[in-house]
Amino acid sequence: MLAICFVVLTAKAQNDSTKTVKTYIEIWSMHKSSTPTIDTGEGKGSETYKTEDGKVIKFHSSIGAVNWFVSNGWKLESEHMATCNDRTVKMYVVSKEVPVGQAIAKQGSYVNN
């Protein structure tokens, strides 16, 4: 199960006509043999990630997902582990600057009104 988390933090101007926001994705798995969850903040997790060009990528490990994101322009922000009910949870956060319009299109899915 993968869950991808996009969180819009701040917008910054790169020049007069182009603004971007930093978005985040959380990748986590319960133990090293489990399928990772990609959390985009859209309300549910998934084992897959849909790229900007519509291609669906399925991940078989959390580190495989991290490697894919980093090789596709995302930055590894943090990694940590925790124990929950005698299971190790591995969590990774990656980020990327995206055009404001791209992030705003998904803004309604970040919070419940």
HUQUI-V909061 format. One record per backbone hydrogen bond with DSSP energy under -0.5 kcal/mol. CO is the residue of the C=O (numbers start at 1). NH is the residue of the N-H. E is the energy in kcal/mol with one decimal. If there is no record, write none. Layout:
co: (CO/CO)
nh: (NH/NH)
e: (E/E)
//
This chain:
co: (2/3/4/4/4/4/5/7/10/12/12/17/18/18/19/20/21/21/22/23/25/26/27/28/29/31/37/38/38/38/39/39/40/40/45/46/47/49/49/51/55/55/57/61/62/63/64/65/66/67/68/69/69/70/75/75/78/80/82/84/87/88/89/90/91/92/93/93/94/95/96/98/99/99/100/101/103/104/106/107)
nh: (46/39/6/40/41/42/7/9/22/14/20/19/14/15/100/12/23/98/9/96/94/39/92/37/90/34/28/4/40/46/4/26/5/6/3/38/59/51/57/54/51/57/49/65/66/67/68/69/70/71/72/72/74/73/77/95/93/91/89/87/84/90/82/29/80/27/77/78/25/75/23/21/102/103/104/105/106/107/109/110)
e: (-9.9/-1.1/-0.6/-9.9/-0.6/-0.8/-0.6/-0.6/-1.2/-0.6/-2.1/-0.5/-2.4/-1.2/-2.1/-2.4/-0.6/-2.7/-1.4/-1.9/-2.5/-3.1/-3.0/-3.5/-2.6/-2.3/-2.2/-3.4/-0.6/-0.8/-0.8/-1.9/-0.8/-7.1/-0.5/-2.0/-2.0/-0.6/-3.0/-2.0/-3.2/-0.6/-2.2/-1.8/-2.5/-2.7/-2.0/-2.6/-2.8/-2.2/-0.7/-1.0/-2.4/-1.3/-0.7/-2.2/-2.5/-3.0/-3.6/-1.3/-3.2/-0.6/-2.0/-1.9/-2.5/-3.2/-3.0/-1.5/-2.5/-3.0/-2.8/-2.6/-0.8/-1.6/-3.0/-1.4/-1.4/-1.5/-1.8/-1.9)
//
